[in-house]
């Protein structure tokens, strides 16, 4: 009967030591949660970069294979036109902004009322 007590005591100490290592030791559960969050964040970043790389690869392929993409870029970014074409640029009127008043001078809309001194 006495041997069972020692065995139970050793098992209890072993269980306590394992619990301590699980909660507070190296590689504890808190670190595991942090590492899982880092892995999830890295996977999201990788997916975004993969989509960006796929879009760039498609653009490179389009530029290598087709003339339509090159022509579109030349027209939009460089303002180039084909021989014989006419180019019209439509510019909308922008209402003028009032000039800022000089220090000591009333602004354009600030008229002094009679009896006031400027």
C-alpha positions as CSV (number, residue, x, y, z in Angstrom):
1,X,0.0,0.0,0.0
2,X,2.9,2.3,0.7
3,X,4.2,1.9,-2.8
4,X,1.0,3.2,-4.3
5,X,1.3,6.5,-2.3
6,X,4.8,7.1,-3.7
7,X,3.6,6.3,-7.2
8,X,0.6,8.7,-6.8
9,X,3.0,11.4,-5.4
10,X,5.4,11.0,-8.4
11,X,2.5,11.1,-10.9
12,X,1.1,14.2,-9.2
13,X,4.5,15.9,-9.3
14,X,4.9,14.9,-12.9
15,X,1.5,16.2,-13.8
16,X,2.2,19.5,-12.0
17,X,5.5,19.9,-13.8
18,X,3.9,19.2,-17.2
19,X,1.2,21.7,-16.5
20,X,3.7,24.3,-15.6
21,X,5.7,23.8,-18.8
22,X,2.4,23.9,-20.8
23,X,1.3,27.2,-19.4
24,X,4.6,29.0,-18.5
25,X,7.5,27.2,-20.1
26,X,9.2,27.6,-23.5
27,X,6.7,27.1,-26.3
28,X,3.8,27.7,-24.0
29,X,0.2,28.0,-25.1
30,X,0.4,31.8,-25.3
31,X,3.3,31.7,-27.7
32,X,1.5,29.1,-29.8
33,X,-1.5,31.4,-30.1
34,X,0.8,34.3,-31.1
35,X,2.6,32.2,-33.7
36,X,-0.8,31.0,-35.2
37,X,-1.8,34.7,-35.5
38,X,1.5,35.5,-37.2
39,X,1.0,32.6,-39.6
40,X,-2.6,33.7,-40.5
41,X,-1.3,37.3,-41.1
42,X,1.5,36.0,-43.3
43,X,-0.9,33.9,-45.3
44,X,-3.1,37.0,-45.9
45,X,-0.1,39.0,-47.0
46,X,1.1,36.2,-49.2
47,X,-2.3,35.9,-50.9
48,X,-2.4,39.7,-51.6
49,X,1.0,39.6,-53.0
50,X,0.2,36.5,-55.1
51,X,-2.8,38.4,-56.6
52,X,-0.6,41.4,-57.3
53,X,2.0,39.1,-58.9
54,X,-0.6,37.4,-61.0
55,X,-1.9,40.8,-62.3
56,X,1.6,41.9,-63.1
57,X,2.4,38.7,-64.9
58,X,-0.8,39.0,-67.0
59,X,0.1,42.6,-67.9
60,X,3.6,41.5,-68.9
61,X,2.2,38.7,-71.0
62,X,-0.3,41.1,-72.6
63,X,2.5,43.6,-73.4
64,X,4.7,40.9,-74.9
65,X,2.0,39.3,-77.0
66,X,-0.5,42.0,-78.0
67,X,-0.1,45.3,-79.7
68,X,-3.4,46.6,-78.3
69,X,-2.0,47.0,-74.8
70,X,1.1,48.8,-76.1
71,X,-1.1,51.1,-78.2
72,X,-3.4,51.8,-75.3
73,X,-0.5,52.7,-73.1
74,X,1.1,54.9,-75.7
75,X,-2.2,56.8,-76.1
76,X,-3.0,57.2,-72.5
77,X,0.4,57.8,-70.9
78,X,2.4,59.3,-73.7
79,X,-0.4,61.1,-75.6
80,X,0.6,59.5,-79.0
81,X,-1.8,59.3,-81.9
82,X,-1.8,57.4,-85.2
83,X,-0.9,59.2,-88.4
84,X,-3.9,60.8,-89.9
85,X,-5.9,60.9,-86.6
86,X,-7.1,64.1,-85.1
87,X,-6.7,64.6,-81.3
88,X,-9.3,66.6,-79.4
89,X,-8.8,67.5,-75.8
90,X,-11.8,68.6,-73.8
91,X,-11.0,70.8,-70.9
92,X,-13.7,71.8,-68.5
93,X,-13.8,75.3,-67.1
94,X,-12.9,75.5,-63.4
95,X,-14.4,78.4,-61.5
96,X,-11.7,80.7,-60.3
97,X,-10.9,80.7,-56.6
98,X,-10.7,84.0,-54.8
99,X,-7.2,85.2,-54.1
100,X,-6.3,85.4,-50.4
101,X,-6.4,88.9,-48.9
102,X,-3.1,90.6,-48.0
103,X,-2.5,91.2,-44.3
104,X,-4.3,94.3,-43.2
105,X,-6.6,94.4,-46.2
106,X,-10.2,93.3,-46.1
107,X,-11.0,90.2,-48.2
108,X,-13.0,90.7,-51.4
109,X,-16.4,89.9,-49.8
110,X,-15.6,91.9,-46.6
111,X,-16.9,95.4,-47.2
112,X,-16.7,97.8,-44.3
113,X,-20.0,99.0,-43.2
114,X,-20.6,102.8,-42.8
115,X,-19.3,104.0,-39.5
116,X,-16.7,101.3,-39.2
117,X,-13.1,102.0,-39.5
118,X,-10.9,99.6,-41.5
